[in-house]
Amino acid sequence: MAAEHSVGFEPADRLAEDRDSVRRRFWRKLKRVAAQLPFAEDLLAAYYCAFDRQTPRHVQASLLAAIAYFILPFDFIPDVMPVLGFTDDAAVLATAIRMVASHITSEHRAALKRGVDEVAQ
């Protein structure tokens, strides 16, 4: 009998749960800290690219990893530290974006403008 979980692959229902969790937690944290983030627009563009079905899987994985690092309450430099708190998040995001920049399209940037309005509310 085949194993339920293959090495390196998540079942589709588990992947859907993870994506939903990332979405919820992303918006919650972004609304809370947006004013402190000089890289908020890049973060939103990465978010929209990561959840675009047209984006290749390896690009989605890179961006979701960077977004997950932003969401997680524990990281290399705690987010509550003044001035330095988000520098590690910015570095991780900048690296991921640099790796996949050609996949962040004008549609993702247009969506980010709508997202900025959503965060402001």
KELO-895858 format. One record per atom (N, C-alpha, C, O): residue in one letter; x, y, z. Coordinates in steps of 0.1 Angstrom, whole numbers, plus 5000, padded with zeros to 4 digits. Each point is the difference from the previous one (the first is absolute). Example, Ala and Ser with C-alpha at 12.3 -4.5 7.8 and 13.67 -1.06 7.14 Angstrom:
A513249435078/A499150125000/A500950125000/A501050005007/S498650114986/S500950115000/S499250115008/S500550115001/
END
This chain:
M500849885000/M499250125000/M500950125000/M501050015007/A498650094985/A500850124999/A499950095012/A498950005006/A502150074998/A500050095011/A499150114997/A499950054989/E499450005021/E499150114998/E500750134996/E499550084992/H501749945014/H500850124997/H501349954992/H500749925005/S499550144984/S501249974992/S501050105005/S499750125003/V501649854997/V501050085004/V500150124990/V500049994988/G499950145018/G500150124992/G498750054995/G500050114994/F498949825008/F498750054995/F499050005012/F500049915008/E499250194992/E498950015010/E498749974993/E499850034988/P499349905019/P498749984994/P499350134997/P500250105007/A499049904983/A499350124995/A499250075011/A500050125001/D499349805007/D499250075011/D500950065010/D499650115005/R501549844998/R501050065010/R500550134994/R500250105007/L500249904980/L500550114994/L499050125000/L500350115002/A498449854995/A499050105000/A499850065014/A499850125001/E500349805010/E499950055013/E501250105003/E499850105006/D501449864990/D501150085002/D499950144993/D500350105006/R499249904982/R499850124992/R499050095007/R500250125001/D498749825004/D499050085007/D500550065013/D499850125003/S501049805004/S500750055012/S500950124997/S500050105007/V500849894983/V500950104996/V499350134996/V500350115004/R498649874989/R499250124996/R499450075012/R500250125001/R499249815008/R499450065012/R501150075009/R499850125003/R501249814999/R501150065009/R500750114993/R500450105007/F499849904980/F500650104993/F499350135001/F500650105004/W498149904993/W499250135001/W499950055014/W500050125002/R499949795008/R499950045014/R501350085004/R499950115006/K501249834991/K501350065004/K500350134991/K500450105006/L499349894981/L500250124992/L499250125005/L500650115000/K498249875003/K499250115005/K500550065013/K499950125003/R500749795005/R500550055013/R501350074999/R500350105008/V500649874982/V501350064999/V500350084987/V501150044999/A497949984993/A500350064987/A500750135001/A500850034991/A498850055018/A500650145001/A501549995003/A500750104997/Q499849795009/Q501449995003/Q500849944989/Q501249995001/L498249964988/L500749934990/L500350084988/L499150034992/P502250005006/P500350074987/P499949914988/P500050054989/F499949825013/F500049914989/F498649944998/F499849894995/A499150185010/A498649955000/A499649974985/A499349904998/E501050194993/E499649984986/E500649884994/E499349924993/D502050065010/D500749874995/D499449885006/D499849904993/L499850115020/L499449885006/L498649974994/L499749884998/L499650224999/L498649984994/L500249944986/L499249914996/A501750154996/A500249944987/A500549865000/A499549924992/A501350045018/A500449875001/A498949915004/A499849894995/Y499350165014/Y498849925004/Y499149974988/Y499649894998/Y500150214994/Y499149984989/Y500749914989/Y499349924994/C501950095004/C500749914991/C500049865006/C499849904992/A500450085021/A500149875006/A498649924999/A500049884999/F498950205001/F498749945000/F499350004986/F498949964998/D501950084992/D499550004986/D500249864994/D501149955001/R497849994994/R500149874995/R500949994987/R500449894997/Q499950224997/Q500850004988/Q501550005004/Q500949984991/T499450055021/T501450005005/T500649865001/T499349915006/P501950064989/P500549875001/P500249965014/P500250085009/R499749794994/R500149945014/R501350045007/R499950045012/H501249964981/H501350035007/H500050155004/H500650035011/V498850064982/V499950145003/V499050015012/V500350085010/Q498649854990/Q499050015011/Q500749955013/Q499950065010/A500949834989/A500649955012/A501050105006/A500150025012/S500750054979/S501050095005/S499350125007/S500450045011/L498550014982/L499350125006/L499349965013/L499950085009/L499449804991/L499349965012/L500949985012/L499750035011/A501549924986/A501049995011/A500450135006/A500150025012/A500150084979/A500350135005/A498850075008/A500250065010/I498649914984/I498850065007/I499849935014/I499750065010/A500649814990/A499949925012/A500950055011/A499750015012/Y501650034983/Y500950055010/Y499550135006/Y500250035011/F499250064980/F499450125005/F498949975010/F499950085010/I499349824988/I498849975009/I500449945013/I499550045010/L501549874990/L500449935012/L500450095011/L500750104998/P498849875014/P500350095012/P501549995004/P500450095008/F500349814988/F501449995004/F500850004988/F499749944990/D501450145011/D500950014989/D501450055005/D500150015012/F500850014979/F501450035005/F500150125008/F500650015010/I498750104985/I499950125008/I498550035003/I499250024991/P500549975022/P498650025004/P499450134994/P500650105001/D498249894994/D499350114994/D499750115010/D499750124995/V500249855017/V499750115010/V501250095003/V499850105007/M501449874988/M501150095003/M499950124991/M499849994988/P500350135018/P499950124992/P501150014989/P501149955003/V498650104986/V500850034989/V500549874993/V499949984988/L500749935020/L500649874994/L499049894998/L500349904993/G498550115013/G499149885001/G499749944987/G499849884999/F500050204990/F499649944987/F501149994990/F499749974989/T501550065015/T501150004991/T500349864994/T500349984988/D499649925021/D500149864995/D498949964991/D500249934990/D498650115013/D498849974991/D500250074986/D499849944990/A500750185010/A500350084988/A501049934992/A499949994988/A501249965018/A501149934993/A499549874994/A500449974988/V498849955019/V499549884995/V499150034988/V500149934990/L499050175011/L499150034989/L500850054988/L499749964989/A501250135014/A500850064988/A500749894993/A500150004988/T500549905019/T500749894993/T499049924992/T500349974989/A498550005017/A499149924992/A499550084988/A499949944989/I499850185012/I499550084989/I501150014989/I499749994988/R501550035016/R501150014991/R500149874992/R500350004988/M499549895018/M500149874993/M498949984990/M500149934990/V498750135013/V498849974991/V499450134994/V498850004996/A501950115004/A499550134996/A499349994986/A499050084998/S501449854993/S499449994987/S498649955000/S499350014990/H500349925021/H498749945001/H499050095007/H498849985000/I501750135005/I499150105007/I499650104988/I500750084996/T498049905000/T499550074989/T499350135003/T499850045012/S499850034977/S499350135002/S498649975007/S499550095007/E499949794990/E498849975007/E500149985015/E499250045007/H502049914997/H500249985014/H500250145007/H499550035011/R501250064981/R500250145005/R498650075001/R499850085009/A499449904981/A498650065001/A499249955012/A499350085006/A500849794996/A499349945012/A500650065013/A499250015009/L502150024991/L500550055012/L499550145003/L499850035012/K499950054978/K499350135002/K498749985007/K499650085009/R499649824986/R498749975007/R500349955014/R499250035009/G501849894993/G500349955013/G500450115010/G499749995012/V501050114983/V500450115009/V498750075005/V500050045012/D499049984979/D498850065005/D499349915010/D499450055010/E500749824988/E499449905010/E500650015014/E499450005010/V502050014990/V500750015012/V499750135007/V499950015013/A499950104980/A499750135006/A498750005007/A499850095008/Q499349834988/Q498650005006/Q500049945014/Q499049995006/
END
